[in-house]
Amino acid sequence: MSTTTAPDTAPPATAPARPRHPRGTRVLLLLAVFVCAACGLVYELALTALGSYLIGNSVMQTSVVISVMVFAMGVGSLAAKPLQRRAVGAFALVELVLGLVGGLSVLLLYVAFSWLRIYTPAMVVASFVVGLLIGAEIPLLMTMLQRIRRQEAGSAVADMFAADYVGALIGGLCFPLLLLPAFGQLKGALVVGAVNAVAGGGVVLWIFRRETRRVVRTCLLGGVAAVLAVLGTVYVLADEIEVTARQQLYRDPIVHAETTPYQDIVVTRSTAFTGAPDTRLFLNGDLQFSSVDEYRYHESLVHPALAGKRASVLVLGGGDALALREALRYDDVEEVTLVDLDPAMTRLARTFGPLVDLNGGALADPRVTVVHADAFTWLRDARHRYDAVVVDFPDPDTAALAKLYSVEFYHLLAHVLKPDSRVVVQAGSPFFAPKSYWSIAETVREAGYATTAYQVDVPSFGNWGFVLASPGSGGPPPVPRLAADAPRLRFLDDAVLKAATVFPVDRRPQDVRASTLMDPAVLEYTRHEWRNY
């Protein structure tokens, strides 16, 4: 092992070639490796999660971030080779820059998306820079490990990668289980950046304090303080920055916003053109309803499914409780189970005044049971059978949502249906996304249901479609109708429903594929068709 000749690490001429390090120093350095690895993986996960929230297409976002970062790590490892002679100072500097860039990355990308509308190029640049700095760690850490204790290169590599991989495991678990719930994406990245700067810069400088010149130590420790000051200042201002940036994405004033482990929830409120208050819910930037005309959508979704037996009703999705409101209008509905993934959404629907006013306090009804679970997983273990099922998921524009529009999902759903049950599925727009719409209809049919497609106009959405289904493909298709004892509705009646089953020539069934878990055709159609809207 060659001696160090750099000015910041060269020992005095009369000193031994290597200062003797106290026992435990190697363990402390490996602990720093562990922490830095955890931080690096958190940066990677934060970038992929942010892209999934803002852009959708989680598979593409993950693929781009990981591939760019891995490529940049290789470049960084090569670029760091000349720095091995000054390994301590170079490593500390790399970690300071990584802590600053990684900590600020989510904020900068959110600003780029909100104000500059250049998210994808900015994301590629951020991924490359972070990957470059992470890659530069490897050769520098190898050099420092061998300085602490003379050992075979293979043994040093094994020690380093063991600490690195375990750190990556802990970082990967901490991101969804600790950082997101406790701090959110923006503040979580800032906290990790601060930890990175302290562990990678401060701790390593302390370990090698006798091998670095005082001026180098002073400058680098000053850098640690500066990075912590910048990240701390941004942390204090983070909420204000986030609110200001988020408002750029929405026409109307935001009255509630939160980022959960599952989605970004935003509620806006303004005076609509009619003069009535217009409350709008957005999930990951996609409009879910406008209070001005949501009754058109929810009446069309729920009441045709409840035209038959309805003592026991299942609502999948619909955490805003608006579909639930419509189901509870029938006195003979004895029980309703609402299955929604995000507890924050149902909590908002239960406590946030404008939403409570809209849903009529439906979640407080004693007939309602709320389950927070992934609907696909929940159906695998469900044993109770229902008379009517309302499927009210967001459009399938991500892989996680596409599985809820698959043949396999509707097969699972059949296990909780009674022989004469009725099911309704919101299926998107036959006008804006006809292939997506007819793919959903084909998927339900292929899963063994008799189906009837129908569509209505909802001004906030445009033309919107649904699929009414009953188990057993050999039976007659269910007829969209209202029950004889249906409550008085604002939009829907039997005449409207009869007309709703007629599609114009240019929006009639198309030759499309059914969607499965292994071939999520509906995801492909949705991304392509909604791209220009």
C-alpha positions as CSV (number, residue, x, y, z in Angstrom):
1,M,0.0,0.0,0.0
2,S,1.6,3.3,-1.1
3,T,2.1,6.1,1.3
4,T,0.1,9.3,1.0
5,T,1.9,12.3,-0.3
6,A,-0.9,14.8,-0.5
7,P,-0.4,18.1,1.4
8,D,-3.6,17.5,3.5
9,T,-2.6,14.0,4.6
10,A,1.2,13.8,4.5
11,P,2.6,12.9,7.9
12,P,5.7,14.7,9.4
13,A,9.0,13.4,8.2
14,T,9.9,12.0,11.6
15,A,6.5,10.3,12.1
16,P,5.7,6.7,11.2
17,A,4.3,6.1,7.8
18,R,0.8,5.5,9.3
19,P,-0.6,7.1,12.4
20,R,-2.0,4.4,14.7
21,H,-5.8,4.6,14.9
22,P,-7.6,3.8,18.1
23,R,-9.5,0.6,18.4
24,G,-13.0,0.9,17.0
25,T,-12.0,3.4,14.3
26,R,-12.6,0.9,11.5
27,V,-16.1,0.2,12.9
28,L,-16.8,3.9,13.1
29,L,-15.8,4.4,9.5
30,L,-17.9,1.4,8.4
31,L,-20.8,3.0,10.3
32,A,-20.3,6.2,8.3
33,V,-20.3,4.1,5.1
34,F,-23.6,2.5,6.3
35,V,-25.2,5.9,6.9
36,C,-24.0,7.3,3.6
37,A,-25.4,4.3,1.7
38,A,-28.7,4.7,3.4
39,C,-28.8,8.4,2.4
40,G,-27.9,7.6,-1.2
41,L,-30.8,5.1,-1.5
42,V,-33.2,7.6,0.0
43,Y,-32.2,10.2,-2.6
44,E,-33.0,7.6,-5.3
45,L,-36.3,6.7,-3.8
46,A,-37.3,10.3,-3.3
47,L,-36.6,11.1,-6.9
48,T,-38.7,8.2,-8.2
49,A,-41.5,8.9,-5.8
50,L,-41.7,12.6,-6.7
51,G,-41.8,11.7,-10.4
52,S,-44.6,9.2,-9.8
53,Y,-46.6,11.8,-8.0
54,L,-46.1,14.7,-10.4
55,I,-45.9,12.9,-13.8
56,G,-47.4,9.5,-13.1
57,N,-46.0,6.5,-15.1
58,S,-44.1,5.1,-12.1
59,V,-42.4,2.4,-14.1
60,M,-40.8,4.9,-16.5
61,Q,-39.8,7.3,-13.7
62,T,-38.2,4.5,-11.8
63,S,-36.4,3.2,-14.8
64,V,-35.0,6.6,-15.8
65,V,-33.8,7.5,-12.3
66,I,-32.2,4.1,-11.6
67,S,-30.5,3.8,-15.0
68,V,-29.2,7.3,-15.0
69,M,-27.9,7.0,-11.4
70,V,-26.2,3.7,-12.0
71,F,-24.5,5.0,-15.1
72,A,-23.4,8.2,-13.3
73,M,-22.1,6.0,-10.4
74,G,-19.7,4.3,-12.8
75,V,-18.6,7.7,-14.2
76,G,-18.1,9.0,-10.6
77,S,-16.0,6.0,-9.6
78,L,-13.6,6.6,-12.6
79,A,-13.5,10.3,-11.9
80,A,-12.6,9.8,-8.3
81,K,-9.5,7.7,-9.0
82,P,-7.1,10.7,-9.2
83,L,-8.4,11.9,-5.9
84,Q,-7.3,8.7,-3.9
85,R,-4.1,10.4,-2.9
86,R,-6.2,13.0,-1.1
87,A,-8.9,10.6,-0.1
88,V,-9.9,12.1,3.2
89,G,-10.4,15.7,2.0
90,A,-11.9,14.5,-1.3
91,F,-14.4,12.2,0.4
92,A,-15.5,14.9,2.9
93,L,-16.0,17.4,0.1
94,V,-18.0,14.8,-2.0
95,E,-20.3,14.1,1.0
96,L,-20.8,17.8,1.6
97,V,-21.8,18.4,-2.0
98,L,-24.0,15.2,-2.0
99,G,-25.7,16.2,1.2
100,L,-26.5,19.7,-0.2
101,V,-27.6,18.5,-3.7
102,G,-29.5,15.4,-2.5
103,G,-31.1,17.4,0.3
104,L,-32.3,20.1,-2.0
105,S,-33.1,17.8,-5.0
106,V,-36.8,17.3,-4.2
107,L,-37.4,21.0,-3.7
108,L,-35.5,22.0,-6.8
109,L,-37.4,19.5,-9.0
110,Y,-40.7,20.6,-7.5
111,V,-39.9,24.2,-8.3
112,A,-38.8,23.2,-11.8
113,F,-42.1,21.3,-12.3
114,S,-44.3,24.1,-10.9
115,W,-42.7,27.2,-12.3
116,L,-40.5,26.2,-15.2
117,R,-42.3,23.1,-16.5
118,I,-39.0,21.3,-17.3
119,Y,-39.3,18.4,-14.9
120,T,-37.9,15.6,-16.9
121,P,-34.7,17.3,-18.0
122,A,-34.2,18.6,-14.5
123,M,-34.8,15.1,-13.1
124,V,-32.2,13.5,-15.4
125,V,-29.6,16.2,-14.4
126,A,-30.4,15.7,-10.7
127,S,-30.2,11.9,-11.0
128,F,-26.9,12.2,-12.8
129,V,-25.3,14.5,-10.3
130,V,-26.4,12.5,-7.3
131,G,-25.3,9.3,-8.9
132,L,-21.9,10.8,-9.9
133,L,-21.3,11.8,-6.2
134,I,-22.4,8.5,-4.9
135,G,-20.1,6.7,-7.3
136,A,-17.2,8.8,-6.2
137,E,-17.5,7.4,-2.7
138,I,-16.4,3.9,-3.5
139,P,-12.7,4.3,-4.4
140,L,-12.2,6.9,-1.7
141,L,-13.7,4.7,1.0
142,M,-11.5,1.8,-0.1
143,T,-8.4,3.9,0.3
144,M,-9.5,5.1,3.8
145,L,-10.3,1.6,5.0
146,Q,-6.9,0.3,4.0
147,R,-5.3,3.2,5.8
148,I,-6.9,2.3,9.1
149,R,-5.8,-1.3,9.0
150,R,-3.5,-3.0,6.6
151,Q,-5.5,-5.8,5.0
152,E,-6.0,-7.5,1.7
153,A,-7.9,-5.5,-0.9
154,G,-10.6,-8.3,-1.1
155,S,-11.2,-8.1,2.6
156,A,-11.6,-4.3,2.5
157,V,-14.0,-4.6,-0.4
158,A,-16.1,-7.1,1.5
159,D,-16.2,-4.9,4.6
160,M,-17.2,-1.9,2.6
161,F,-19.9,-3.5,0.5
162,A,-21.4,-5.3,3.5
163,A,-21.8,-1.9,5.2
164,D,-23.0,-0.3,2.0
165,Y,-25.7,-3.0,1.3
166,V,-27.0,-3.1,4.8
167,G,-27.2,0.7,4.8
168,A,-29.1,0.6,1.6
169,L,-31.6,-1.9,3.1
170,I,-32.2,0.4,6.1
171,G,-32.5,3.5,3.9
172,G,-35.0,1.7,1.7
173,L,-37.1,0.8,4.7
174,C,-36.9,4.1,6.5
175,F,-38.1,6.1,3.4
176,P,-41.7,4.8,3.4
177,L,-42.0,3.8,7.0
178,L,-40.3,6.8,8.8
179,L,-39.3,9.7,6.6
180,L,-42.5,10.1,4.5
181,P,-44.9,9.8,7.4
182,A,-42.8,12.0,9.7
183,F,-41.5,14.7,7.4
184,G,-43.0,14.3,3.9
185,Q,-41.0,14.3,0.7
186,L,-39.5,17.7,0.8
187,K,-38.5,17.9,4.4
188,G,-37.5,14.3,4.5
189,A,-34.9,14.9,1.8
190,L,-33.6,17.9,3.7
191,V,-33.2,15.9,6.9
192,V,-31.3,13.1,5.0
193,G,-29.0,15.7,3.4
194,A,-28.1,17.0,6.8
195,V,-27.4,13.5,8.1
196,N,-25.3,12.8,5.0
197,A,-23.2,15.9,5.5
198,V,-22.5,15.1,9.2
199,A,-21.8,11.4,8.7
200,G,-19.8,11.7,5.5
201,G,-18.1,15.0,6.2
202,G,-17.9,15.6,10.0
203,V,-17.3,12.0,11.2
204,V,-14.7,11.1,8.6
205,L,-12.8,14.3,9.3
206,W,-12.8,13.4,13.0
207,I,-11.5,9.9,12.3
208,F,-8.6,11.2,10.2
209,R,-8.1,14.4,12.2
210,R,-4.4,13.5,12.8
211,E,-3.8,13.0,9.1
212,T,-5.2,16.2,7.7
213,R,-3.8,19.6,7.9
214,R,-5.5,22.1,10.2
215,V,-6.4,24.5,7.4
216,V,-8.1,21.7,5.4
217,R,-10.0,20.5,8.5
218,T,-11.1,24.0,9.2
219,C,-12.3,24.7,5.7
220,L,-14.2,21.4,5.5
221,L,-15.7,21.7,8.9
222,G,-16.8,25.1,7.9
223,G,-18.4,23.5,4.9
224,V,-20.3,21.1,7.1
225,A,-21.6,24.1,9.1
226,A,-22.5,25.9,5.9
227,V,-24.4,22.9,4.4
228,L,-26.3,22.5,7.7
229,A,-27.2,26.2,7.8
230,V,-28.5,26.1,4.2
231,L,-30.5,22.9,4.7
232,G,-31.8,24.2,8.1
233,T,-32.9,27.5,6.6
234,V,-34.7,25.7,3.7
235,Y,-36.3,23.4,6.2
236,V,-37.8,26.3,8.1
237,L,-39.1,27.8,4.9
238,A,-40.1,24.5,3.3
239,D,-43.8,24.7,4.0
240,E,-44.1,28.3,2.6
241,I,-42.0,27.3,-0.5
242,E,-44.1,24.2,-1.1
243,V,-47.4,26.1,-0.8
244,T,-46.2,28.8,-3.2
245,A,-44.9,26.3,-5.7
246,R,-48.0,24.1,-5.5
247,Q,-50.3,27.0,-6.1
248,Q,-48.7,27.5,-9.4
249,L,-50.2,24.2,-10.5
250,Y,-53.8,25.1,-9.8
251,R,-56.2,27.8,-11.1
252,D,-58.1,28.2,-7.9
253,P,-56.9,28.9,-4.3
254,I,-55.7,25.8,-2.4
255,V,-57.5,25.3,0.9
256,H,-56.0,22.0,1.8
257,A,-52.9,20.1,0.7
258,E,-51.0,17.1,2.0
259,T,-48.7,14.4,0.7
260,T,-49.3,11.0,2.1
261,P,-47.3,7.8,1.5
262,Y,-49.8,7.0,-1.3
263,Q,-50.7,10.2,-3.0
264,D,-50.7,14.0,-3.2
265,I,-54.0,15.4,-2.0
266,V,-55.1,18.9,-2.9
267,V,-58.4,20.6,-2.4
268,T,-59.2,23.9,-4.1
269,R,-62.1,26.2,-3.6
270,S,-63.4,29.2,-5.5
271,T,-66.6,30.9,-6.7
272,A,-67.6,29.1,-9.9
273,F,-69.1,30.8,-12.9
274,T,-72.5,30.0,-11.5
275,G,-71.7,32.0,-8.4
276,A,-71.8,28.9,-6.2
277,P,-68.7,27.7,-4.3
278,D,-66.7,25.3,-6.4
279,T,-64.7,22.8,-4.3
280,R,-62.4,20.5,-6.3
281,L,-60.4,17.5,-5.2
282,F,-57.2,16.5,-7.0
283,L,-55.2,13.4,-6.4
284,N,-51.7,13.5,-7.8
285,G,-52.8,16.5,-9.9
286,D,-55.8,14.7,-11.5
287,L,-59.2,16.2,-10.9
288,Q,-61.5,13.8,-9.0
289,F,-64.6,16.0,-8.8
290,S,-66.0,19.5,-8.9
291,S,-68.8,20.2,-6.4
292,V,-70.6,22.1,-9.1
293,D,-71.5,18.9,-11.0
294,E,-70.2,15.9,-9.1
295,Y,-73.8,14.8,-8.5
296,R,-74.0,14.0,-12.2
297,Y,-71.1,11.6,-11.9
298,H,-72.0,10.0,-8.6
299,E,-75.7,9.5,-9.4
300,S,-74.7,7.8,-12.7
301,L,-72.2,5.7,-11.0
302,V,-74.1,4.4,-8.0
303,H,-77.9,4.2,-8.7
304,P,-77.9,1.8,-11.6
305,A,-75.9,-0.7,-9.5
306,L,-78.5,-0.3,-6.6
307,A,-81.5,-0.9,-8.8
308,G,-81.7,-4.5,-7.6
309,K,-81.0,-6.0,-4.2
310,R,-78.9,-3.7,-2.1
311,A,-79.0,-4.7,1.6
312,S,-75.3,-5.2,1.5
313,V,-73.1,-2.8,-0.6
314,L,-69.4,-2.7,-1.2
315,V,-67.7,0.5,-2.4
316,L,-64.1,0.1,-3.6
317,G,-62.2,3.4,-3.7
318,G,-64.2,6.6,-3.3
319,G,-62.6,7.7,-0.2
320,D,-64.2,11.1,-0.6
321,A,-67.5,9.4,0.5
322,L,-69.5,10.9,-2.3
323,A,-70.5,7.5,-3.8
324,L,-71.1,6.4,-0.2
325,R,-73.5,9.3,0.2
326,E,-75.6,8.1,-2.8
327,A,-75.7,4.5,-1.5
328,L,-76.9,5.6,1.9
329,R,-79.9,7.4,0.5
330,Y,-81.7,4.0,0.4
331,D,-83.3,3.1,3.7
332,D,-83.1,-0.6,3.0
333,V,-79.3,-0.5,2.6
334,E,-78.3,-2.3,5.8
335,E,-74.5,-2.2,5.6
336,V,-71.9,-0.6,3.4
337,T,-68.2,-1.5,3.4
338,L,-65.9,1.2,2.0
339,V,-62.4,0.0,1.1
340,D,-59.9,2.8,0.4
341,L,-56.1,2.6,0.5
342,D,-55.4,6.0,2.1
343,P,-56.4,6.7,5.7
344,A,-55.7,10.4,5.0
345,M,-58.4,10.6,2.4
346,T,-61.1,9.2,4.5
347,R,-60.0,11.3,7.5
348,L,-60.3,14.4,5.2
349,A,-63.8,13.3,4.1
350,R,-64.8,12.8,7.7
351,T,-63.3,16.1,9.2
352,F,-62.8,18.7,6.4
353,G,-65.8,21.0,6.4
354,P,-66.4,21.5,2.6
355,L,-66.1,17.7,2.0
356,V,-68.3,16.8,4.9
357,D,-70.9,19.2,3.6
358,L,-70.7,17.5,0.2
359,N,-70.9,13.9,1.4
360,G,-73.5,14.7,4.0
361,G,-71.4,13.2,6.8
362,A,-71.7,9.8,5.2
363,L,-68.7,8.3,7.1
364,A,-70.5,8.9,10.4
365,D,-73.4,6.7,9.4
366,P,-73.5,3.6,11.6
367,R,-74.2,1.4,8.6
368,V,-70.7,2.2,7.3
369,T,-67.6,0.1,7.9
370,V,-64.3,1.7,6.6
371,V,-61.4,-0.6,5.7
372,H,-58.0,0.9,4.8
373,A,-56.3,-1.6,2.5
374,D,-55.3,-2.3,-1.1
375,A,-58.5,-3.5,-2.7
376,F,-56.7,-6.2,-4.7
377,T,-55.1,-7.7,-1.6
378,W,-58.3,-7.2,0.5
379,L,-60.4,-9.1,-2.0
380,R,-58.1,-12.1,-1.9
381,D,-59.1,-12.7,1.8
382,A,-62.7,-11.3,1.7
383,R,-65.4,-13.8,2.6
384,H,-68.6,-11.7,2.9
385,R,-70.9,-11.5,-0.1
386,Y,-72.5,-8.3,-1.4
387,D,-75.7,-7.4,-3.3
388,A,-74.1,-4.4,-5.1
389,V,-70.6,-3.3,-5.7
390,V,-69.5,0.2,-6.8
391,V,-65.9,0.4,-8.1
392,D,-64.8,4.0,-8.0
393,F,-61.0,4.0,-8.6
394,P,-59.0,6.8,-10.3
395,D,-58.1,6.3,-13.9
396,P,-55.5,3.6,-14.5
397,D,-52.6,5.8,-15.3
398,T,-50.1,4.0,-13.1
399,A,-49.1,0.4,-12.7
400,A,-50.5,0.3,-9.2
401,L,-53.9,1.4,-10.5
402,A,-53.8,-0.7,-13.7
403,K,-53.9,-3.9,-11.6
404,L,-57.3,-2.7,-10.3
405,Y,-58.6,-2.8,-13.9
406,S,-57.3,-6.3,-14.7
407,V,-59.0,-9.6,-15.5
408,E,-57.5,-11.0,-12.3
409,F,-59.0,-8.2,-10.2
410,Y,-62.5,-8.8,-11.6
411,H,-62.0,-12.6,-11.0
412,L,-61.3,-11.8,-7.3
413,L,-64.3,-9.5,-7.2
414,A,-66.6,-12.3,-8.4
415,H,-65.8,-14.2,-5.2
416,V,-67.7,-11.6,-3.0
417,L,-70.7,-11.3,-5.3
418,K,-74.1,-13.0,-4.9
419,P,-75.6,-14.7,-8.0
420,D,-77.9,-11.7,-8.8
421,S,-75.4,-9.0,-7.7
422,R,-74.9,-5.9,-9.8
423,V,-71.5,-4.2,-10.3
424,V,-70.6,-0.8,-11.7
425,V,-67.1,0.3,-12.7
426,Q,-66.1,3.9,-13.5
427,A,-64.3,3.5,-16.8
428,G,-63.0,6.9,-18.0
429,S,-64.0,8.9,-21.0
430,P,-65.3,7.2,-24.2
431,F,-64.6,10.5,-26.0
432,F,-61.1,11.5,-24.7
433,A,-59.8,7.9,-24.1
434,P,-62.0,5.5,-26.2
435,K,-59.4,2.7,-26.3
436,S,-59.0,2.8,-22.5
437,Y,-62.7,2.8,-22.0
438,W,-63.5,-0.1,-24.2
439,S,-60.5,-2.0,-22.9
440,I,-62.0,-1.8,-19.4
441,A,-65.4,-3.0,-20.7
442,E,-63.6,-5.9,-22.5
443,T,-61.6,-6.7,-19.4
444,V,-64.8,-7.0,-17.3
445,R,-66.5,-9.1,-20.0
446,E,-63.5,-11.4,-20.3
447,A,-63.5,-11.9,-16.5
448,G,-66.9,-13.7,-16.9
449,Y,-69.5,-10.9,-16.5
450,A,-72.4,-9.9,-18.6
451,T,-71.9,-6.2,-19.3
452,T,-73.6,-3.0,-20.5
453,A,-71.7,0.2,-21.3
454,Y,-73.2,3.6,-20.8
455,Q,-72.0,7.2,-20.8
456,V,-73.1,10.6,-19.6
457,D,-71.9,14.2,-19.7
458,V,-70.2,15.7,-16.7
459,P,-69.1,19.3,-17.5
460,S,-66.0,19.2,-15.4
461,F,-64.8,15.9,-17.0
462,G,-66.6,16.0,-20.4
463,N,-68.1,12.8,-21.7
464,W,-67.7,10.0,-19.1
465,G,-68.4,6.3,-19.2
466,F,-69.3,3.4,-16.9
467,V,-69.6,-0.4,-17.2
468,L,-72.6,-2.1,-15.5
469,A,-72.0,-5.8,-15.0
470,S,-73.5,-8.9,-13.4
471,P,-71.8,-12.2,-12.8
472,G,-72.1,-14.9,-15.4
473,S,-71.3,-14.1,-19.0
474,G,-74.0,-16.4,-20.3
475,G,-76.8,-14.4,-18.8
476,P,-78.6,-11.3,-20.3
477,P,-76.7,-8.0,-19.9
478,P,-77.9,-5.9,-17.0
479,V,-80.1,-3.0,-18.0
480,P,-79.1,0.4,-16.6
481,R,-82.2,1.6,-14.8
482,L,-83.4,3.1,-11.5
483,A,-85.1,1.3,-8.7
484,A,-88.8,1.9,-8.4
485,D,-88.2,3.4,-5.0
486,A,-85.1,5.4,-6.0
487,P,-84.7,8.8,-4.3
488,R,-85.4,11.9,-6.2
489,L,-82.3,12.7,-8.2
490,R,-81.0,16.0,-9.7
491,F,-79.7,14.5,-12.9
492,L,-80.5,10.9,-13.6
493,D,-83.8,9.3,-14.6
494,D,-84.7,6.2,-16.7
495,A,-84.9,8.3,-19.9
496,V,-81.4,9.6,-19.4
497,L,-80.2,6.1,-18.6
498,K,-81.8,4.7,-21.7
499,A,-80.2,7.3,-23.9
500,A,-76.9,6.7,-22.1
501,T,-76.5,3.3,-23.6
502,V,-76.4,4.7,-27.1
503,F,-72.9,5.7,-28.3
504,P,-72.3,7.9,-31.4
505,V,-70.8,6.2,-34.4
506,D,-67.3,7.5,-33.7
507,R,-67.3,6.2,-30.1
508,R,-68.6,2.7,-30.4
509,P,-66.7,-0.4,-29.3
510,Q,-63.2,-0.7,-30.7
511,D,-60.9,-3.6,-31.3
512,V,-58.9,-3.5,-28.1
513,R,-57.2,-5.9,-25.7
514,A,-58.4,-6.9,-22.3
515,S,-56.0,-5.9,-19.5
516,T,-54.2,-8.4,-17.3
517,L,-51.5,-8.2,-14.6
518,M,-48.9,-9.4,-17.1
519,D,-50.2,-7.4,-20.0
520,P,-51.7,-4.1,-18.6
521,A,-53.1,-3.0,-21.9
522,V,-55.3,-0.3,-20.2
523,L,-52.2,1.4,-18.8
524,E,-50.7,1.6,-22.3
525,Y,-54.0,3.0,-23.8
526,T,-54.5,5.5,-20.9
527,R,-51.0,7.0,-21.1
528,H,-51.2,7.3,-24.9
529,E,-54.7,8.8,-25.1
530,W,-54.5,11.3,-22.1
531,R,-51.0,12.5,-23.1
532,N,-52.3,15.5,-25.0
533,Y,-54.9,16.6,-22.3
